[in-house]
Amino acid sequence: MASIKGHKSSEMGLHEEVLTGRTQQVFFNPEESENFVYHDSYEVDFNKRTEIDASNIECLEINSKIKELMSQGYGTIVIKNPGSKHSIGVGILNKLNLIVEGSLGYFGIGSVDGPNVRISGRVGWSCAENMMAGKVVIEKNAGSCFGAAIRGGDLICKGSVGARSGIDMKGGTIIVGGDAGAFTGFMMQRGRIVILGDVGPNLADSLYDGTIFVGGKIKSLGADAVEAEMTDLDVSWLKRKLKVAEIDKKVDFEKMTKIVSGKKLWNYDNLEPAERKGAI
Amino acid sequence: MCGIAGIIHRGKSNNVGGEMKNMLQSLKHRGPDSTGYALYGQGESNNYILRYKVGENVKEGTTAVKEDPIIYASRRKQVNQKINEAGATLHSEDKITDYSFRYVISYDGDLLDLAKKIEAVEETEILSLGKSLELIKDIGDASVVADQYNLNKFSGTHGIGHTRMATESGVDIRSAHPYWAYPFSDVSVVHNGQLTNYWNNRRALEAKGMRFLSSCDSELIAVYLADKIRNGMDLEEAMKGSLEHLDGVFTYLVATKDKLGMAKDTMAAKPMVLYESDDLVALASEEVAIRSVMPTEIDTYDPYEGEVKVWQA
């Protein structure tokens, strides 16, 4: 039982609460459904559809319009003429069908939790950075830092992606139909990355945890990354996931290369002793 | 953070001045301090086009030392004298601003000798000396500089440009990009990033007699490439060598009389988006710049780490 009573911060009067077990349990009790709904989220109807013409408006206005339309119950929003502008579709913490007809610039669809997004063009650097949940599908290529620090959801690029894809990733899945650049999975901590094409140098450098599957050639592995054996479970997961990703590419799953961390980090997976016992 | 852009038309001329202005203006947010253009036009038959300056733009916000503009006329007179002494013939001279000039000259001698004589005049810097290159740079955004130097209808095959956010040196024309690869006619460079072994390389190149005019790390790329070309390397080979010898994070563009090239460092830490078709190649730090000249849906991609590409006009 962790207590902060008697701790210097408590003596200083900064707070008085007592934490029990893992801190997260206090905030995410599965019994309390309100924990899974944002206070300002909207009830939307996916059959209620509308469009935003982004040709003459800036990202702030586009994002405000998305929020305004969600508040009116629109569940499917089409963005036309995005013109590769930056930061479109960020901060959507709601269920929503967002269809982008064209390409996005940098930081598109960042910090989202829940929407289902389809982009017919290309995306620039840091697409879907910090995504918590949802599904984002890009039909063409993506720039560097694709899916940086995502925590959940499925992020799919049917083309190729730039360097440092999945950097600092903490969960979720990234699927790339084409090739990926240098330092893919750099400092990755959780989740899975699937690259069907070739990968550049220093794959999974400083990998903490998580798994990377590669269908093509790997130029070089980074520090701490090692090859692991493919299991039947991996193959069945890949088959299922690629079907969900709508990637029509013939893949010999058994021949894919699986990369994991070769280093155990001190106290990284710090489950409480009782939970550890349960896991065993 | 700086913005770089380039465009090359295959086998035809276009309004590259207007195109580059639009591309660079859409990158203004990446660097509002100064803007520079290296445009490749039809040239003046076999004559050289000399772009030079005898002072700095001292408007608000610059770090340049203020001088009495009267001195500019005297320096210009000295430059004309040096051109005569070198055996060059002056065909036309245009005063663009109080401190910046465009000359058309004919000359058969060694460009290095001519350049050294001209730059012997106090505070005088050759921006470009070539048969098709015209290098223009000044304080302000792309529209301001294009209007000031009348670039909106400049016809040519290709061009590169730069919007600068000053980090390594002052806000002045001297530290603005592009850089001419002195003393090679028609070679220019723009760069986005930082070079971390600048001084080691600069000292080595200075020992070989290469000239540096600013303290801006980007100038090193132009001088490095000039040194390699001087020793017989072709452009692509010299660019590949730069990835090995220059430390840091960078993407740069280089242009010659009939080529445009790009190089990206081995970490791929600086952005570059590329569009390639049968008619043209356009590339920039951000796709919005390409969209400013090609508003329809196009397929673009990011070049990978350590990539060097060269296109022919």
Chai-1 contact restraints between the chains, C-beta under 6 A:
chainA,res_idxA,chainB,res_idxB,connection_type,confidence,min_distance_angstrom,max_distance_angstrom,comment,restraint_id
A,G83,B,R291,contact,1.0,0.0,6.0,A-B,restraint_1
A,S84,B,E287,contact,1.0,0.0,6.0,A-B,restraint_2
A,S84,B,V288,contact,1.0,0.0,6.0,A-B,restraint_3
A,S84,B,R291,contact,1.0,0.0,6.0,A-B,restraint_4
A,G102,B,E297,contact,1.0,0.0,6.0,A-B,restraint_5
A,G105,B,E287,contact,1.0,0.0,6.0,A-B,restraint_6
A,G105,B,V288,contact,1.0,0.0,6.0,A-B,restraint_7
A,R122,B,T300,contact,1.0,0.0,6.0,A-B,restraint_8
A,G124,B,E287,contact,1.0,0.0,6.0,A-B,restraint_9
A,N141,B,Y301,contact,1.0,0.0,6.0,A-B,restraint_10
A,G143,B,D302,contact,1.0,0.0,6.0,A-B,restraint_11
A,G162,B,D302,contact,1.0,0.0,6.0,A-B,restraint_12
A,A163,B,A268,contact,1.0,0.0,6.0,A-B,restraint_13
A,A163,B,E305,contact,1.0,0.0,6.0,A-B,restraint_14
A,G181,B,A268,contact,1.0,0.0,6.0,A-B,restraint_15
A,G181,B,Y304,contact,1.0,0.0,6.0,A-B,restraint_16
A,G181,B,E305,contact,1.0,0.0,6.0,A-B,restraint_17
A,A182,B,A268,contact,1.0,0.0,6.0,A-B,restraint_18
A,A182,B,E305,contact,1.0,0.0,6.0,A-B,restraint_19
A,G200,B,E305,contact,1.0,0.0,6.0,A-B,restraint_20
